């Protein structure tokens, strides 16, 4: 059995895809692409797919991860292309490696987020960011299944900064109005601190209240470098573990087409 | 609607930027963003005739609708023609759209519906009428046809409910009855010519050109005259060249129309997640309550090879895990056994399940059922005896004997099925309490037989029962509808009888719908133009999504009907529980389904005498009138062809 790890995106209007919706779409794409999936045992067999740490519905993402199990080996790059063609534009498969190390989910310990605040003056946003960074703790509340729950949104935040850009020309929601763009690095903790919670925190410490909902995009997730506070590629260990020769050999003897015997 | 929304609707610009800001605040935003696999977006400027197609219900119900999907593809395949889809928005988004001036939009390109040439709505049920008004209002299109200008779209109704479009005559500009595939292309041609000529004569002229074809009904070109007692005196064309009766459309060779070729695959969850292939259209079993069977005649089969090709291409294009073989009675296809076996063989390794949504008890056989469940689950079997007593089944011409049913379920339970679902109707013409109570006896015999053949007590039978609503263009179009109170009382007696059975009661499930929604459906399905005022009043009072239990309000409909109908001297009972006579002019008599009204009347009399009628596929013609009136004929196999394997599976390892 071969395991392949994939990075995918939720771009533009398809960021409104819920995780459940994505799962269904992905499993159909596997069928369309005729990927030789391994199935779970049982009364209703399911293709073996493990999803890790999905972004909330409505937030965009450049860095979602999943792992699939195959019954026959496939070239990861060709598989990536095939799957990408089988998914709607916006749900794009952007990276693929063969799994050679355990614990992808364990490596996803932090995320980098971009928060675009349309109609917010960058200077005002900058003051709010400074107040947030200066605070020891920032208590926020969120509606959970068990009712309103209060927790600290500050300690999980590795860094929060104002991007120098003041206009956003992202294709999904272009605007020539001034906006403030924040860059947030946050550790994955329990309870999770989401971009929304940080926005609630900015409102709590500095009364920052964006006139329209923030456009939130996950730019990266992976292990965090303790020294620099940057988030690194979680697929790097798999790439590094790949023996160079073997990769070359595999490419040269790409699997023969089915039924050619 | 707000003035700014009206201004926005003037242009065909995408309203997505405005909509996007609202989406974080609504439930399931994915249903409003489009981008489904196999959806089509064409450049606006490259086309000259543009259709907005609506299924007037929530996206999760509307997206899988085959009618809309077929027309969407048929139109988009044409050079210079564009079709986009729109669905009803839930009240949470509707409120935000009104607050922020965002008009009704298509999900494909998020263009305002008002910018299109045609706004076509497909009505499977009358309960979508209030949703049509909500969409028109949100779109900034005047609710009534008479208030529209040359810049408003032509509001067009289709679907089964359009066979009596009179209740919505004020709100629509036109209706087309029957198969839409060729009809939308013919309409497109006429609209294109009119636009190319510079839209001479405005809105009236294009509608007149459409009406003169005899295949497009324009309500404004007909005057309805009433008798002092409230009945209709006559319906008369008020323009020269407009035909007295408008004909339904019939597509003859289904293999020439293999749609949908590229079924839409939504990201959002919808009610049917499968690759559907219509294996034949029409049904001549002659069940007297069944409007679909009456108005879609004659039977036209898709060939076994045509079906095989559609399934193969459709599965490739979608990745669905289930194939639905659709029709009004799928086991009646002349080659259904070979179809099921061939498909099960082809897709054995791909874990593709097959489903046959409508199966008659007498057409069921265990070989077929085994093929259907070979690659999937063996969960339950569903049959629809419809009437509880032998007498009742003669009245409705559903010729299924209790022996047939018991034999069938015995085979099923004996072959490993554990659950059988039985559908019935309550309130059928001439029905008494005793007829309905016999449903309990039937369910008891089913369980007794099941326990006997399976040797197990772990089997179930679910009885599901709904109120009967008399429909236009059926032999029961003259019948009195049973009142909601009597329906409920009868169902209660049946429930008590089932629950009171100590020995078998716990193995019998009982599901029923109360009689109230059926009365509203009855009011709308056999209504005339005076019902328009009721629909409008209900809409203005907040009525939406009437097919949804949590949104439907019977009291609202009754209050609005009392007020709106009072000036006419008629009431809800007059439309529903009143029996019609032979002479009465029915509101839909000028819409020609091909059925001879005298034949329908004879069949109604036969029903009262408990006389059955055969199926003309296997016995001589009984003169329902459709084939000669519409110049059509029955098209059935067998072709004698088989579905061959697509690839040689697991070739022998011969070095």
HADDOCK unambig.tbl for C-alpha pairs under 7 A between the chains (distance, minus, plus):
assign (segid A and resid 13 and name CA) (segid B and resid 33 and name CA) 6.07 0.50 0.50
assign (segid A and resid 16 and name CA) (segid B and resid 29 and name CA) 5.88 0.50 0.50
assign (segid A and resid 16 and name CA) (segid B and resid 30 and name CA) 5.01 0.50 0.50
assign (segid A and resid 17 and name CA) (segid B and resid 30 and name CA) 5.39 0.50 0.50
assign (segid A and resid 17 and name CA) (segid B and resid 267 and name CA) 6.97 0.50 0.50
assign (segid A and resid 21 and name CA) (segid B and resid 267 and name CA) 5.41 0.50 0.50
assign (segid A and resid 21 and name CA) (segid B and resid 268 and name CA) 5.60 0.50 0.50
assign (segid A and resid 21 and name CA) (segid B and resid 269 and name CA) 6.72 0.50 0.50
assign (segid A and resid 22 and name CA) (segid B and resid 267 and name CA) 6.92 0.50 0.50
assign (segid A and resid 25 and name CA) (segid B and resid 267 and name CA) 6.06 0.50 0.50
assign (segid A and resid 28 and name CA) (segid B and resid 319 and name CA) 4.56 0.50 0.50
assign (segid A and resid 28 and name CA) (segid B and resid 320 and name CA) 6.24 0.50 0.50
assign (segid A and resid 29 and name CA) (segid B and resid 319 and name CA) 6.29 0.50 0.50
assign (segid A and resid 31 and name CA) (segid B and resid 319 and name CA) 5.03 0.50 0.50
assign (segid A and resid 32 and name CA) (segid B and resid 316 and name CA) 5.59 0.50 0.50
assign (segid A and resid 32 and name CA) (segid B and resid 317 and name CA) 6.85 0.50 0.50
assign (segid A and resid 32 and name CA) (segid B and resid 318 and name CA) 6.61 0.50 0.50
assign (segid A and resid 32 and name CA) (segid B and resid 319 and name CA) 4.72 0.50 0.50
assign (segid A and resid 58 and name CA) (segid B and resid 24 and name CA) 6.37 0.50 0.50
assign (segid A and resid 88 and name CA) (segid B and resid 35 and name CA) 6.83 0.50 0.50
assign (segid A and resid 88 and name CA) (segid B and resid 36 and name CA) 6.91 0.50 0.50
assign (segid A and resid 88 and name CA) (segid B and resid 37 and name CA) 5.74 0.50 0.50
assign (segid A and resid 173 and name CA) (segid B and resid 17 and name CA) 6.36 0.50 0.50
assign (segid A and resid 212 and name CA) (segid B and resid 21 and name CA) 6.61 0.50 0.50
assign (segid A and resid 213 and name CA) (segid B and resid 21 and name CA) 6.59 0.50 0.50
assign (segid A and resid 259 and name CA) (segid B and resid 651 and name CA) 6.60 0.50 0.50
assign (segid A and resid 261 and name CA) (segid B and resid 651 and name CA) 7.00 0.50 0.50
